[in-house]
Amino acid sequence: MAENTTAVVLKAVNLQRHYPVRQGFMQPPATVRALNGVSFSLAAGETLAVVGESGCGKSTLARQLTLIETPTAGELWLDGHRVEPQRRPDAALRRSVQIVFQNPYGSLNPRKTIHQMLEEPLLLNTRQRRDERQRAIAAMLERVGLRPEHAGRYPHMFSGGQRQRIAIARALMLRPKVVVLDEPVSALDLSVRAQILNLLTELQQVLGLAYVFISHDLSVVRRIADRVLVMYFGRPVEYADSETIFTRPQHPYTEALFSATPVAEVGQRRERIHLQGEPPSPLNPPPGCPFQPRCALAETRCGQAVPELHPAGAGQVACILR
């Protein structure tokens, strides 16, 4: 699949994140490759969804994109300029790429008022006068569906949906170009979930935001995503536009993952593909394709080399059988 090169705001090239793990007394530490070669580009106003089972590396990717952690290897580019996190914290990326976490109950400081939380990024990153900050906070609260009088209250006074609106407002205070949304609606009730998704869509249209949307809920992904990156065992296994990947998935893992989603057409059903076993241990990865121990189509050659993404149909797939 050709990359979207129109107004690219964020680009990741071969991002990797490795963690040393102690194995025991007098034994050398092992290495867990939590993220292993993720590349994509993201244009203004576009939503890239990242999906996969728990432990596949989705949230690890979010931490690298926002420099909460420094990537072990690979490159990040912002507006055509390479980010150099090894030399010093890159202030431009921290302002331009913000994150909204999954749990609105745990992501807000219970000791601070909403006003204090929204004002903090302005105090640290701008030279705005107090009256300018007040106006910016009031305008942002209104933009996310809250009232100015809410600014003096504490997080425990709000519902889960309202707290997530506050978290979104905080992420937008510095007018970022990219927002990483790490399971932003999974902790919310269904009715509130729809409201937050509508808000995110509206904000994207008005502000031209680019989203990296991390989720395990494929029905939400189909609604909001322009493109989808499927991950397994820290590696990308398929990358395509949303319509293609939901109607004509290429990788056996994607087929199994998406077989659980309902079909929109009345009277039609999709055959459910049940995966056998669990993902392999990151301390003892299998040879070759990491999915081959669970793949019903696996052949001997699948265990001989790790497949890389290559063109297949309208997207890209990491499978030597496709």
N, C-alpha and C positions, 0 to 999 in steps of 0.2 A: 504494500500500500504506500502510495506516495505521501511524504510528509506534507503537512500544511505549512507552507512558508509565508503565508500572508500575515503580516504584523505579528510575527512570533515574539512572544514576551518571555517565555521560559523554555529552555531546552536542556535536557539531561542526556549525557553521553556516557554509556557504560558505567553507570553508578554502581558502586559496590560498598558493602558494609560488612566487615568481619569482626567477630568478637573472640577474644581469647577465653578459654574455659579451663579451669583447673581440673585435673583428672585424679589427683591423689599425691601422696607424699613421694617425693623424689621422681615424679614423672613430669615430663615436659607438658606445658599447656597445649590443649587441642585448639583448633580454630573452627568456629561456627560461621559459615558463610550465609548470613541472614539475608543479604541482598547481593545478587550476583549478575551484574550486567544488564541494567535497566536503562533503556534509551527511549526518548520520545521528545516531541516538540509540542508546544501549546500556544495557540493563537489567542488574541484578544477576543472576548465574547464566546469562547469555546469551552465545552465541558468534556474533560477526559475522565472516564470512570475507571477505577482500578478494582478488580474483583478477584476472588479466590477464597479458598478455605482458610480457617483460622491458622495462623502460623506461616502463611505463605510469603510474608514480607511486606504486606500492604502498609501497616503502620510504621514499619522501619523506613520505608520509602518516604512517608510523610515527614519523619524526623530529619531525613537528609535534605529534603527540598526546602525546609524552613531553617536549616542549620541548627536545629536543636542538638543534633549530633553532626560531627564532621565526617563526611564520607571517607572510607578507606582508600578508594580509588575512583576515578571517573571525573567528569566535568559537569559543572552547572554554568549555564549562560543566561544572563538577564539582559534583555533588549540588545542582544548582539555583543555584550561584553562578558568576558569570562570572570566568574566569581572565584576569588582566591581565599577560601576560608582558612587555609593552613597558615597564612601570614598574619592575618588578624581577622576578627569578626567583621564580616562585610555588612556595613550599615545600610547600604543601598538595598541589598537583598532582604534584610530584615524588615525594612520599611515596605518594600514592594511585594513581599510574599508573606502572607499572614495565615494563621491556622485557626480553625474552629474544632474543638475536641468533641468526642462522643458524649461525655457525661456532663450535662449542664449543672448538675449538683456539685461536682467536684472541680470544675474548671474556673469557678468564681470564688474570690477570696471572701469568706463570710464576715471578715472584720472590716471590710471597706464598703462604703455606699456605692451605688451605681455611678454617681457623679465622680467619685474618686477613681474608680476603675477606668472610666472613659477618659478622664482627664490625664491619667498617668502617661499614656503614649505621647500625648501632645506636649507635656512638660519635658519629657526626655528627648524628643526628636524635633521639636519646632521652637520657634521664638514668638509664638502668638501671645498677644496680651490676654489678660484675664477675661475681658469682655468678649474677645474673639473665641476663646475656648468655651465660654458659656454658650455662645450662639451655636458653635459647632456641636456641642453635646446635645442641646435642645433639638437641633435639626436632625441629628442622627437618631435620637430616640423616636422622633416622629416618623422618620424614614422606615424604621423597623417595626412600626405599629405600636409604640408605647407613648406615654404622655410625659411632658416635661416634669410634672410633679413626681414622677417615679424616680427621678434622679437622687433624691434624698433618702431613699429606702435601701434596705439591705437585701441580699440575695434570698434569704429564707422567707421573705415576704411575698415571693413570686412563685407561680406555678412552673412546672418543667418547661412548658412551651415558652413562657415569658423569659425564663432564664436563658434559653437558647437564643432568643431574640437579643438579649443583652450581650451574650457571647459574640453574636454576629456583629452587633454594633461596635463592640470593642475592637474586633478584627478590622473593621472598616474605618476606624478613626484616622488612620494615616493615609487613607485613599490608596490602598494597595492595587496592584494590577492583577495579582494572582491570589486566590484564596484556596488553601488546602482544607478540605472538609473531611475529617476523619470520622466516619459513621455518624453524621450530624443529626440523624433522626431516629436511630435505632433504639434509643432509650425513651422515646416518646410514645404516647398513645396514638392510635391510628388517625383519629380526627385531627389531633395537633400536628401529626406528621405531615398531613396534606397541607396544612396552613404554612408550615415552615418551608416546604418545598415550593409552594407558590411564592413565598417571600423571596427565596433564593433566586427563582426564575425572574421575578420582577427586578430585583437588584442587579442581576446580570444584564438585563436589557437596558436599564437606565444608566448604569455606570460602566458598562463594557467590560465587566470582570471576566477573567478566565478562572475556571474551577478545575481542581484535581479532586474528584469526588470518590472517596474510598467507601465501599459498602459491600456487605454480603447479601443485601436484599436486591435481587435481580429485577423485581418489578419496579422498584424505585429507579434503578439504573436505566432500565428501558425508557422510563419517562423522561429522565433528565439528561442523559448522556448523548454527546455527538459521536464520540469514539470510545472504545473499550479496550483496556489492556488487561488480559487475563494472566494471573501469576500462579506459579506452583513451585514450592520449595525454593523460594527466593529468586526465581527466574521467570522472565516473560515467556509464555508459551503460545500466545496468540494476540494479535493486535489488528483491529479493523474498525470500520465505522459501525455504529450501533445497529443499524438495520441489517447489515451483512452478518454480523456476529450472532444476532438473535435468530435469523432465519436460515443461515447457511454456515454454521460453525464448522471449522476444519479440524481442530485438534481433538483427539479422543477425550481429553480431560474437559475441554469446553463443552463438548457434546453431552458428557455426563452431568456437568454442572448445570447446564441450561435445560436439561431434560426435566428438571423439577419445576420449571416455570409453567404456568397455565397458558394454553393457546387461546388467542383472542377470538378465533372463529367459533361460532356456536356449533356444537355437535362434534367438534374435532378434539382429539386427544393426542398427546405426545407420549411415546413409549418411554417409560422411566428407565434410566440406566443406573444401576446400583454399583458403585465402586466397591471393590473388595479390599479389606485391609485398611491400614492407616498410612499416612505419609511417612516416608523413611526418617530415621533419626539423623539430625544434622551433624551429629558426631560420627556417623558411619554411613555416608551417602552411598547409594548403589553406583556401580559403574555405568557409564553411558547416560542415557536419558533417565532423569530422576523419576519419571512417571512409569517407566516400563514394568516395575514389579506389580503395579495395579492395573496395567493396561491389557484389555482383552485382545487387542490386535498386535501385541508385542511379538517381535521376531528376534532371532539371535543377534542380528546386526544392531538392534536397538540398544544393546548393552555394550557396544564397542566405542561409541563416541557420543558426546553431548551435542545434540542438534542446536543450531542457531536459527534465529528468525530468518525466513526467506519468503519471497512472494508466493502466495497461493490464493488463487481466486482473486477476490477484491481486497484481500488483506495480507497479513503476514502470519506464518505459523512456524513453530519450532518442532517439527516432526519429520523424520526421514521417510515416513510412509505416505505423506501428503505432498 
